[in-house]
């Protein structure tokens, strides 16, 4: 069974839920009995890699260079 909590309960007890989430629990937060969002632990590596700019240029690319390349695609 999924852990379902209402928004008010979540807001009033954020620290309690933070502890449980760090231990691996996930929750669906509802408002007026309708799902609002899911909160769950971040994967081990933290962030999802969308693109690895070191494959294009050793050391990566500056934000300005990335924006310039993206603008040229139009």
N, CA, C and O atoms as a DFTB+ gen file, in Angstrom:
296 C
 N C O
     1  1       0.842      -1.196       0.000
     2  2       0.000       0.000       0.000
     3  2       0.881       1.250       0.000
     4  3       1.899       1.311       0.689
     5  1       0.478       2.217      -0.766
     6  2       1.240       3.465      -0.845
     7  2       0.967       4.325       0.375
     8  3      -0.104       4.259       0.978
     9  1       1.953       5.128       0.722
    10  2       1.802       6.082       1.816
    11  2       1.094       7.320       1.280
    12  3       1.652       8.057       0.466
    13  1      -0.117       7.544       1.729
    14  2      -0.905       8.686       1.279
    15  2      -1.151       9.594       2.471
    16  3      -1.627       9.155       3.518
    17  1      -0.816      10.881       2.296
    18  2      -1.016      11.868       3.368
    19  2      -1.660      13.107       2.761
    20  3      -1.522      13.368       1.566
    21  1      -2.360      13.863       3.589
    22  2      -2.943      15.096       3.051
    23  2      -1.950      16.248       3.215
    24  3      -1.019      16.180       4.017
    25  1      -2.171      17.286       2.448
    26  2      -1.257      18.418       2.399
    27  2      -1.076      19.071       3.759
    28  3       0.042      19.429       4.131
    29  1      -2.156      19.230       4.502
    30  2      -2.071      19.867       5.824
    31  2      -1.173      19.052       6.750
    32  3      -0.319      19.610       7.439
    33  1      -1.362      17.747       6.766
    34  2      -0.529      16.860       7.587
    35  2       0.939      16.991       7.187
    36  3       1.817      17.053       8.047
    37  1       1.201      17.032       5.889
    38  2       2.574      17.162       5.398
    39  2       3.192      18.484       5.844
    40  3       4.312      18.513       6.354
    41  1       2.454      19.581       5.647
    42  2       2.964      20.904       6.030
    43  2       3.266      20.994       7.516
    44  3       4.278      21.570       7.915
    45  1       2.390      20.426       8.335
    46  2       2.547      20.527       9.782
    47  2       3.631      19.603      10.330
    48  3       4.079      19.780      11.462
    49  1       4.053      18.626       9.543
    50  2       5.021      17.638      10.031
    51  2       6.143      17.376       9.033
    52  3       6.574      16.237       8.857
    53  1       6.607      18.430       8.388
    54  2       7.629      18.285       7.349
    55  2       8.862      17.565       7.884
    56  3       9.403      16.696       7.200
    57  1       9.314      17.897       9.073
    58  2      10.528      17.283       9.621
    59  2      10.356      15.771       9.767
    60  3      11.276      15.011       9.466
    61  1       9.201      15.340      10.220
    62  2       8.925      13.912      10.377
    63  2       9.000      13.207       9.013
    64  3       9.600      12.139       8.890
    65  1       8.390      13.814       8.004
    66  2       8.389      13.199       6.678
    67  2       9.766      13.276       6.020
    68  3      10.139      12.384       5.259
    69  1      10.509      14.319       6.302
    70  2      11.874      14.417       5.783
    71  2      12.704      13.232       6.277
    72  3      13.443      12.620       5.505
    73  1      12.581      12.917       7.546
    74  2      13.304      11.783       8.125
    75  2      12.920      10.472       7.444
    76  3      13.786       9.660       7.116
    77  1      11.639      10.272       7.235
    78  2      11.173       9.035       6.597
    79  2      11.603       8.953       5.141
    80  3      11.939       7.875       4.652
    81  1      11.596      10.086       4.445
    82  2      12.012      10.108       3.041
    83  2      13.496       9.776       2.937
    84  3      13.908       9.044       2.037
    85  1      14.298      10.311       3.852
    86  2      15.730      10.000       3.857
    87  2      15.969       8.509       4.073
    88  3      16.986       7.972       3.632
    89  1      15.040       7.841       4.747
    90  2      15.145       6.393       4.986
    91  2      14.617       5.582       3.810
    92  3      14.700       4.354       3.820
    93  1      14.071       6.260       2.787
    94  2      13.627       5.570       1.589
    95  2      12.131       5.541       1.346
    96  3      11.692       5.023       0.319
    97  1      11.337       6.078       2.252
    98  2       9.882       6.100       2.066
    99  2       9.475       7.131       1.014
   100  3      10.145       8.149       0.834
   101  1       8.380       6.856       0.332
   102  2       7.785       7.791      -0.618
   103  2       6.347       8.058      -0.206
   104  3       5.713       7.225       0.442
   105  1       5.837       9.221      -0.585
   106  2       4.483       9.597      -0.207
   107  2       3.765      10.254      -1.372
   108  3       4.373      10.941      -2.194
   109  1       2.470      10.032      -1.424
   110  2       1.608      10.789      -2.321
   111  2       0.865      11.775      -1.433
   112  3       0.203      11.386      -0.471
   113  1       0.983      13.051      -1.767
   114  2       0.344      14.109      -0.983
   115  2      -0.942      14.512      -1.694
   116  3      -0.948      14.781      -2.895
   117  1      -2.027      14.549      -0.929
   118  2      -3.332      14.864      -1.508
   119  2      -3.866      16.185      -0.967
   120  3      -3.450      16.671       0.085
   121  1      -4.790      16.737      -1.717
   122  2      -5.531      17.925      -1.287
   123  2      -6.972      17.684      -1.696
   124  3      -7.266      17.441      -2.866
   125  1      -7.854      17.754      -0.736
   126  2      -9.270      17.470      -0.970
   127  2      -9.455      16.096      -1.631
   128  3     -10.234      15.932      -2.570
   129  1      -8.724      15.140      -1.113
   130  2      -8.790      13.730      -1.544
   131  2      -8.308      13.481      -2.973
   132  3      -8.542      12.403      -3.518
   133  1      -7.642      14.452      -3.586
   134  2      -7.099      14.270      -4.932
   135  2      -5.574      14.348      -4.868
   136  3      -5.026      15.213      -4.185
   137  1      -4.890      13.451      -5.574
   138  2      -3.421      13.484      -5.581
   139  2      -2.902      14.823      -6.079
   140  3      -3.353      15.337      -7.102
   141  1      -1.955      15.376      -5.345
   142  2      -1.370      16.664      -5.693
   143  2       0.061      16.493      -6.209
   144  3       0.421      17.032      -7.256
   145  1       0.869      15.739      -5.464
   146  2       2.234      15.441      -5.893
   147  2       2.772      14.239      -5.139
   148  3       2.217      13.817      -4.125
   149  1       3.861      13.701      -5.656
   150  2       4.561      12.595      -5.011
   151  2       5.890      13.119      -4.506
   152  3       6.553      13.895      -5.194
   153  1       6.282      12.712      -3.330
   154  2       7.577      13.091      -2.789
   155  2       8.323      11.803      -2.471
   156  3       7.791      10.903      -1.820
   157  1       9.569      11.729      -2.942
   158  2      10.348      10.507      -2.763
   159  2      11.829      10.852      -2.689
   160  3      12.230      11.960      -3.045
   161  1      12.643       9.908      -2.228
   162  2      14.074      10.182      -2.124
   163  2      14.708      10.393      -3.489
   164  3      14.234       9.867      -4.496
   165  1      15.773      11.160      -3.510
   166  2      16.544      11.372      -4.729
   167  2      17.396      10.131      -4.941
   168  3      17.871       9.533      -3.976
   169  1      17.590       9.742      -6.180
   170  2      18.410       8.576      -6.496
   171  2      19.817       8.748      -5.938
   172  3      20.243       9.862      -5.633
   173  1      20.522       7.650      -5.810
   174  2      21.865       7.645      -5.227
   175  2      22.792       8.695      -5.838
   176  3      23.496       9.401      -5.115
   177  1      22.794       8.798      -7.156
   178  2      23.713       9.734      -7.800
   179  2      23.221      11.175      -7.765
   180  3      23.911      12.073      -8.249
   181  1      22.059      11.408      -7.209
   182  2      21.567      12.770      -7.011
   183  2      20.733      13.318      -8.143
   184  3      19.515      13.443      -8.015
   185  1      21.370      13.644      -9.245
   186  2      20.672      14.311     -10.339
   187  2      20.713      13.449     -11.581
   188  3      21.643      12.668     -11.780
   189  1      19.718      13.594     -12.398
   190  2      19.690      12.911     -13.684
   191  2      20.557      13.692     -14.659
   192  3      20.415      14.907     -14.794
   193  1      21.445      12.996     -15.328
   194  2      22.289      13.641     -16.325
   195  2      21.504      13.758     -17.622
   196  3      21.088      12.753     -18.200
   197  1      21.307      14.977     -18.069
   198  2      20.584      15.203     -19.309
   199  2      21.563      15.163     -20.474
   200  3      21.297      14.529     -21.496
   201  1      22.676      15.828     -20.319
   202  2      23.704      15.828     -21.354
   203  2      25.058      16.059     -20.682
   204  3      25.179      16.883     -19.775
   205  1      26.050      15.339     -21.127
   206  2      27.401      15.461     -20.585
   207  2      28.218      16.307     -21.553
   208  3      28.655      15.814     -22.593
   209  1      28.429      17.584     -21.217
   210  2      29.121      18.497     -22.113
   211  2      30.612      18.212     -22.218
   212  3      31.282      18.755     -23.096
   213  1      31.144      17.363     -21.330
   214  2      32.556      17.003     -21.455
   215  2      32.786      16.122     -22.675
   216  3      33.926      15.965     -23.111
   217  1      31.718      15.541     -23.237
   218  2      31.858      14.754     -24.461
   219  2      32.077      15.659     -25.674
   220  3      32.594      15.210     -26.696
   221  1      31.690      16.916     -25.566
   222  2      31.858      17.880     -26.661
   223  2      33.174      18.634     -26.535
   224  3      33.815      18.982     -27.527
   225  1      33.556      18.876     -25.284
   226  2      34.770      19.647     -25.045
   227  2      35.329      19.257     -23.688
   228  3      34.613      19.296     -22.687
   229  1      36.601      18.883     -23.646
   230  2      37.219      18.489     -22.389
   231  2      37.049      19.609     -21.359
   232  3      37.353      20.766     -21.647
   233  1      36.572      19.275     -20.181
   234  2      36.346      20.284     -19.148
   235  2      34.956      20.899     -19.215
   236  3      34.607      21.741     -18.388
   237  1      34.157      20.480     -20.203
   238  2      32.794      21.001     -20.321
   239  2      32.717      22.270     -21.138
   240  3      33.655      22.620     -21.854
   241  1      31.599      22.954     -21.028
   242  2      31.363      24.173     -21.792
   243  2      30.775      25.231     -20.874
   244  3      30.052      24.908     -19.931
   245  1      31.077      26.474     -21.141
   246  2      30.499      27.557     -20.360
   247  2      29.027      27.725     -20.728
   248  3      28.597      27.330     -21.812
   249  1      28.281      28.302     -19.831
   250  2      26.853      28.532     -20.073
   251  2      26.668      29.419     -21.298
   252  3      25.772      29.179     -22.108
   253  1      27.497      30.430     -21.437
   254  2      27.391      31.335     -22.588
   255  2      27.561      30.582     -23.908
   256  3      26.851      30.852     -24.877
   257  1      28.505      29.638     -23.944
   258  2      28.746      28.853     -25.159
   259  2      27.549      27.953     -25.451
   260  3      27.132      27.824     -26.602
   261  1      27.001      27.334     -24.413
   262  2      25.833      26.461     -24.590
   263  2      24.662      27.255     -25.146
   264  3      23.988      26.802     -26.070
   265  1      24.414      28.440     -24.589
   266  2      23.300      29.280     -25.046
   267  2      23.524      29.689     -26.505
   268  3      22.591      29.678     -27.308
   269  1      24.741      30.042     -26.834
   270  2      25.053      30.447     -28.208
   271  2      24.783      29.309     -29.186
   272  3      24.206      29.527     -30.251
   273  1      25.197      28.098     -28.828
   274  2      24.964      26.929     -29.699
   275  2      23.463      26.670     -29.819
   276  3      22.969      26.418     -30.918
   277  1      22.745      26.728     -28.724
   278  2      21.302      26.481     -28.756
   279  2      20.557      27.518     -29.595
   280  3      19.620      27.174     -30.315
   281  1      20.967      28.781     -29.507
   282  2      20.358      29.838     -30.308
   283  2      20.600      29.639     -31.803
   284  3      19.771      30.011     -32.633
   285  1      21.735      29.054     -32.127
   286  2      22.057      28.852     -33.544
   287  2      21.245      27.716     -34.161
   288  3      21.242      27.559     -35.382
   289  1      20.567      26.933     -33.354
   290  2      19.765      25.836     -33.866
   291  2      18.438      26.282     -34.432
   292  3      17.782      25.509     -35.129
   293  1      18.025      27.493     -34.159
   294  2      16.730      27.988     -34.657
   295  2      16.710      28.157     -36.115
   296  3      15.692      28.564     -36.675
